[in-house]
């Protein structure tokens, strides 16, 4: 299983990368894209909108299923990856390069509540 150690993870299979400017890039994990299969549609959250931790903020659909994308920590969406709606297969090609959106967290310390790679590996197998 591919879980980069420089990322944080959620039990709902999102990855989180802290950017140098303090923003957080968010996508779905390699495990999630493998479980979904060929991704055919992505609905991203609305830029400028604030979401609560755990709130559904987007949808990803594959040939097998549809799944919500959840906000890992409370924050405001500052940017969305505008290439993904036209190229959803990028998530299958490299889930960790295909960031979906970026947020400015309400409380940067909330990042510490997320799983590290080893912790996520235990969740992903169960």
Secondary structure as UniProt FT lines:
FT   TURN            5..6
FT   STRAND          8..9
FT   TURN            11..12
FT   STRAND          14..18
FT   TURN            20..21
FT   STRAND          24..28
FT   HELIX           30..36
FT   STRAND          39..43
FT   TURN            47..48
FT   STRAND          50..51
FT   TURN            53..54
FT   STRAND          56..62
FT   STRAND          66..70
FT   STRAND          75..80
FT   TURN            82..86
FT   TURN            88..89
FT   HELIX           90..93
FT   TURN            95..97
FT   STRAND          101..105
FT   HELIX           108..113
FT   HELIX           117..125
//
